[in-house]
């Protein structure tokens, strides 16, 4: 008997079987075809959503750059014990979280585009972040981060702008810091009348201030005053240093380094003066215990002691 050889399956047979299976599945699930425009609209919507996510990510990043670029680290010892605690307070956590969320949304939207399957996960995620970062850098060059942060701070009471954060740090008389403007000179008591951020009047004693500090204090500009007070109700404040209030979005790194140099010179001068007065006080007290010598309040500031040790 002649043996019948089996014929190999052709491509057309396989395609026919696949078509039958697909048609059977469509019939079983009662599927109906959709118009092409629906797929196009969905694809366009996904791309628009991706673009919006990238734009908001760029906005978040440019505000982060503004804060990082303008953080007044020059005087951090006056407000915080360590640089870490200073940056922990000024970091814009809300914008950091917003940037991460927008980056995640941008990746999610891109992963649902028509050609997303062609690219690995890391490329989709990296590309979304890179677009936001580059966009944020461009916006930062044009000062958009400063504008957004400042305007939100003015228009939204609950929004903690960087300027508001630093103002809160410096308007703290209990810890020896004031923020405000010069009002008038009290010729009788030889003190400067100063109005702080809470509209409270202070009598500023300037015995330990240098001439440039007195000139800046009486300039009428908003200034930061570092010192000490033992009687807040009476409104007396012993000033140890006066520093400009710089919030115009244009503070350079060189300018902040110059401010820090001036700040260190003032604090070390108070430190040396305190050591000298301590020796003089001891000498006077040994000669005449009825006449103790007590000056140099600035040498007892917490910031001076932190820098000394």
C-alpha positions as CSV (number, residue, x, y, z in Angstrom):
1,X,0.0,0.0,0.0
2,X,1.2,3.4,-1.0
3,X,2.1,5.7,2.1
4,X,0.3,9.1,2.0
5,X,2.7,11.9,3.0
6,X,1.3,14.7,5.1
7,X,1.3,18.2,3.5
8,X,2.9,21.0,5.5
9,X,0.7,23.9,6.6
10,X,1.1,26.9,4.5
11,X,1.1,30.5,5.7
12,X,-2.3,31.1,4.1
13,X,-3.7,28.2,6.2
14,X,-2.3,29.7,9.4
15,X,-3.7,33.2,8.5
16,X,-7.0,31.7,7.7
17,X,-7.2,29.9,11.1
18,X,-6.1,33.1,12.9
19,X,-8.8,35.1,11.1
20,X,-11.4,32.5,12.1
21,X,-10.3,32.7,15.7
22,X,-10.5,36.5,15.7
23,X,-13.9,36.5,14.1
24,X,-15.2,33.9,16.5
25,X,-13.9,36.0,19.5
26,X,-15.5,39.2,18.1
27,X,-18.8,37.3,17.7
28,X,-18.6,35.8,21.1
29,X,-17.9,39.2,22.8
30,X,-20.4,41.1,20.6
31,X,-17.7,43.6,19.6
32,X,-18.5,46.4,17.2
33,X,-15.9,48.4,15.3
34,X,-15.2,52.0,16.4
35,X,-14.6,54.9,14.1
36,X,-11.0,55.9,13.4
37,X,-11.6,59.4,14.7
38,X,-12.1,58.0,18.2
39,X,-8.7,56.5,18.2
40,X,-7.2,59.7,16.9
41,X,-8.9,61.8,19.6
42,X,-7.8,59.5,22.3
43,X,-4.2,59.6,21.1
44,X,-4.3,63.4,20.8
45,X,-5.8,63.7,24.3
46,X,-3.0,61.6,25.7
47,X,-0.3,63.7,24.1
48,X,-2.0,66.9,25.3
49,X,-2.2,65.5,28.8
50,X,1.5,64.6,28.6
51,X,2.4,68.2,27.4
52,X,0.4,69.7,30.3
53,X,2.1,67.4,32.8
54,X,5.5,68.4,31.4
55,X,4.6,72.1,31.6
56,X,3.5,71.9,35.2
57,X,6.6,69.9,36.0
58,X,8.7,72.7,34.4
59,X,6.9,75.3,36.5
60,X,7.5,73.2,39.7
61,X,11.2,72.8,38.8
62,X,11.7,76.5,38.0
63,X,10.3,77.5,41.5
64,X,12.7,75.0,43.1
65,X,15.6,76.5,41.2
66,X,14.6,80.0,42.3
67,X,14.5,79.0,46.0
68,X,17.8,77.1,45.7
69,X,19.5,79.9,43.9
70,X,18.2,82.6,46.3
71,X,18.3,80.9,49.6
72,X,20.0,83.4,51.9
73,X,22.6,81.1,53.4
74,X,24.9,84.0,54.2
75,X,23.3,84.5,57.6
76,X,22.1,81.0,58.4
77,X,23.9,81.0,61.8
78,X,21.6,83.9,62.9
79,X,18.5,81.8,62.4
80,X,19.6,78.2,62.6
81,X,22.1,76.1,64.5
82,X,23.2,74.1,61.4
83,X,23.1,74.5,57.6
84,X,21.0,71.4,57.3
85,X,18.2,72.8,59.6
86,X,18.3,76.0,57.6
87,X,17.8,74.3,54.2
88,X,15.2,71.9,55.7
89,X,13.1,75.0,56.5
90,X,13.5,76.8,53.2
91,X,13.2,73.9,50.8
92,X,9.9,74.1,48.8
93,X,8.6,70.7,49.6
94,X,5.2,71.4,48.0
95,X,7.0,72.1,44.6
96,X,9.2,69.1,45.0
97,X,6.2,66.8,45.5
98,X,4.4,68.6,42.6
99,X,7.4,68.0,40.3
100,X,7.5,64.3,41.1
101,X,3.7,64.0,40.6
102,X,3.9,65.8,37.3
103,X,6.8,63.6,36.2
104,X,4.8,60.5,37.0
105,X,1.7,61.7,35.2
106,X,3.9,62.7,32.1
107,X,5.3,59.2,32.1
108,X,1.9,57.6,32.5
109,X,0.4,59.6,29.6
110,X,3.4,58.9,27.3
111,X,3.2,55.2,28.1
112,X,-0.4,55.2,26.6
113,X,0.6,56.8,23.3
114,X,0.4,54.9,20.0
115,X,4.1,54.2,19.7
116,X,5.0,53.8,23.4
117,X,5.6,50.1,23.1
118,X,8.7,50.8,21.0
119,X,10.6,52.3,24.0
120,X,11.7,50.8,27.3
121,X,10.4,52.0,30.7
122,X,13.5,54.0,31.6
123,X,13.5,56.0,28.3
124,X,9.8,57.0,28.8
125,X,10.4,58.1,32.4
126,X,13.7,59.8,31.7
127,X,12.4,61.7,28.7
128,X,9.5,63.1,30.6
129,X,11.7,64.3,33.5
130,X,14.3,65.8,31.1
131,X,11.7,67.8,29.3
132,X,10.4,69.2,32.6
133,X,13.9,70.0,33.8
134,X,15.0,71.7,30.6
135,X,11.8,73.7,30.5
136,X,12.3,74.7,34.2
137,X,15.8,75.9,33.5
138,X,14.6,78.0,30.6
139,X,11.9,79.5,32.7
140,X,14.3,80.2,35.5
141,X,16.6,82.2,33.1
142,X,13.7,84.6,32.5
143,X,12.8,84.9,36.2
144,X,9.5,83.0,36.0
145,X,10.2,81.1,39.2
146,X,10.5,84.3,41.2
147,X,7.4,85.7,39.6
148,X,5.3,82.6,40.3
149,X,6.5,82.2,43.9
150,X,6.1,85.9,44.8
151,X,2.7,86.4,43.2
152,X,1.3,83.2,44.7
153,X,2.6,84.5,48.1
154,X,0.8,87.8,47.6
155,X,-2.5,86.4,46.2
156,X,-2.8,83.2,48.4
157,X,-2.6,83.7,52.2
158,X,-2.1,80.0,52.8
159,X,0.8,79.7,50.2
160,X,4.2,79.8,51.9
161,X,6.4,81.7,49.5
162,X,10.1,81.8,50.0
163,X,9.9,85.5,50.9
164,X,7.3,84.8,53.5
165,X,9.3,81.9,54.9
166,X,12.4,84.1,55.4
167,X,10.2,87.0,56.8
168,X,8.9,84.6,59.3
169,X,12.4,83.6,60.3
170,X,13.5,87.2,60.8
171,X,10.4,88.6,62.5
172,X,11.2,86.8,65.8
173,X,12.1,89.3,68.6
174,X,12.2,86.5,71.2
175,X,15.3,85.1,69.4
176,X,16.8,88.5,68.7
177,X,15.7,89.2,65.1
178,X,13.6,92.0,63.7
179,X,12.4,92.8,60.2
180,X,11.0,96.3,59.4
181,X,11.8,99.9,58.6
182,X,13.1,103.0,60.3
183,X,10.5,105.5,61.5
184,X,12.1,108.4,63.3
185,X,15.0,109.4,65.6
186,X,14.3,109.9,69.3
187,X,16.7,112.7,70.0
188,X,16.0,112.7,73.7
189,X,16.9,109.1,74.4
190,X,19.2,108.8,71.4
191,X,17.5,105.7,70.0
192,X,16.2,104.8,66.6
193,X,12.4,104.2,66.4
194,X,11.8,101.1,64.3
195,X,8.5,99.6,63.0
196,X,8.6,95.8,62.6
197,X,6.6,93.5,60.3
198,X,3.9,93.2,62.9
199,X,3.6,97.0,63.0
200,X,5.1,97.1,66.5
201,X,7.2,100.1,67.5
202,X,10.7,99.4,68.9
203,X,13.4,101.7,70.4
204,X,16.6,100.5,68.8
205,X,19.8,101.0,70.9
206,X,22.8,101.3,68.6
207,X,25.8,101.5,71.0
208,X,27.4,98.5,69.5
209,X,26.6,99.3,65.8
210,X,29.1,100.4,63.3
211,X,28.5,103.6,61.2
212,X,27.5,101.7,58.1
213,X,24.9,99.8,60.1
214,X,23.4,103.0,61.5
215,X,23.3,104.5,58.0
216,X,21.5,101.4,56.7
217,X,19.1,101.4,59.6
218,X,18.1,105.0,59.1
219,X,17.9,104.7,55.3
220,X,14.1,104.0,55.3
221,X,14.6,100.7,53.5
222,X,13.3,97.4,54.8
223,X,16.2,95.8,56.8
224,X,16.9,92.9,59.1
225,X,18.2,93.7,62.6
226,X,20.1,91.2,64.7
227,X,20.3,91.8,68.4
228,X,18.7,91.1,71.7
229,X,15.9,92.3,73.9
230,X,15.2,91.7,77.6
231,X,12.0,93.7,77.7
232,X,9.6,93.2,74.8
233,X,6.7,95.0,76.4
234,X,8.8,98.2,76.7
235,X,9.9,97.7,73.2
236,X,13.7,98.2,73.7
237,X,16.0,96.3,71.4
238,X,19.8,96.2,71.5
239,X,21.1,96.0,67.9
240,X,24.2,94.1,67.0
241,X,24.0,94.1,63.2
242,X,21.8,95.5,60.4
243,X,21.5,93.7,57.1
244,X,19.6,94.6,53.9
245,X,16.4,92.8,53.0
246,X,17.0,91.5,49.4
247,X,14.0,90.0,47.7
248,X,14.0,91.3,44.2
249,X,14.8,88.1,42.4
250,X,18.3,89.2,41.4
251,X,20.7,88.3,44.2
252,X,23.9,86.8,42.7
253,X,26.0,84.2,44.4
254,X,28.8,86.8,44.5
255,X,26.5,89.2,46.4
256,X,25.6,86.5,48.9
257,X,29.3,85.7,49.5
258,X,29.9,89.4,50.1
259,X,27.0,89.5,52.6
260,X,28.4,86.5,54.4
261,X,31.8,88.1,54.6
262,X,30.4,91.2,56.2
263,X,28.2,89.1,58.6
264,X,31.2,87.1,59.7
265,X,33.3,90.2,60.3
266,X,30.6,91.7,62.5
267,X,30.1,88.6,64.5
268,X,33.8,88.0,65.1
269,X,34.2,91.6,66.1
270,X,31.5,91.2,68.8
271,X,33.2,88.0,69.8
272,X,36.6,89.7,70.3
273,X,35.0,92.7,72.0
274,X,33.2,90.3,74.4
275,X,36.5,88.6,75.3
276,X,38.2,92.0,75.9
277,X,35.3,93.3,78.0
278,X,35.2,90.1,80.0
279,X,38.9,90.5,81.0
280,X,38.3,94.2,81.7
281,X,35.2,93.4,83.9
282,X,37.2,90.9,85.8
283,X,40.0,93.3,86.4
284,X,37.7,96.1,87.6
285,X,35.7,93.7,89.8
286,X,38.9,92.6,91.5
287,X,39.8,96.2,92.3
288,X,36.4,97.4,93.3
289,X,33.6,94.8,93.9
290,X,31.1,97.6,94.4
291,X,31.4,98.7,90.7
292,X,31.0,95.8,88.4
293,X,31.5,96.5,84.7
294,X,28.8,95.2,82.4
295,X,28.8,95.9,78.6
296,X,29.1,93.9,75.4
297,X,25.6,92.4,75.1
298,X,26.2,91.4,71.5
299,X,28.9,89.0,72.6
300,X,26.2,87.0,74.5
301,X,24.2,86.4,71.4
302,X,23.4,82.7,70.6
303,X,24.8,83.2,67.1
304,X,28.1,84.5,68.4
305,X,28.4,81.6,70.8
306,X,27.6,79.1,68.1
307,X,30.3,80.5,65.8
308,X,32.8,80.6,68.7
309,X,32.5,77.0,69.4
